[in-house]
Amino acid sequence: MDRGPPLRIDLTERIARVEAAIQGLRHSQNLTVGATAMVGTILLALSVYGLQRIDQTQETISREAAATRQEPVGVATAIANSITAARQMRPPMIVVPTPSTPPAPSSPRGK
């Protein structure tokens, strides 16, 4: 029995299949790495954008809070100034001249 040549053909065919499978795996590995890199880049861009939006929102909230604090301070200052001005006002003095001569008796009407 001569089993040499058929075994050699089987071995060559098997090696070819293994090499084709390895090439397929390399191709799929390259696709996976590329897709992962793309998704990672997109996620990074979105996170940077999100952080910028958070910073802008925090700045807006800070400005609004400062304006909200300033409004009552302005009202309190105006009230305090009004109270101070009211306390400093003196009542007006009305000078009534004293009569130098007694008033003349009035004459009865109708006569």
PyMOL commands that set and color helices and strands:
alter all, ss='L'
color gray80, all
select helices_A, chain A and resi 4-88
alter helices_A, ss='H'
color red, helices_A
deselect
rebuild
show_as cartoon
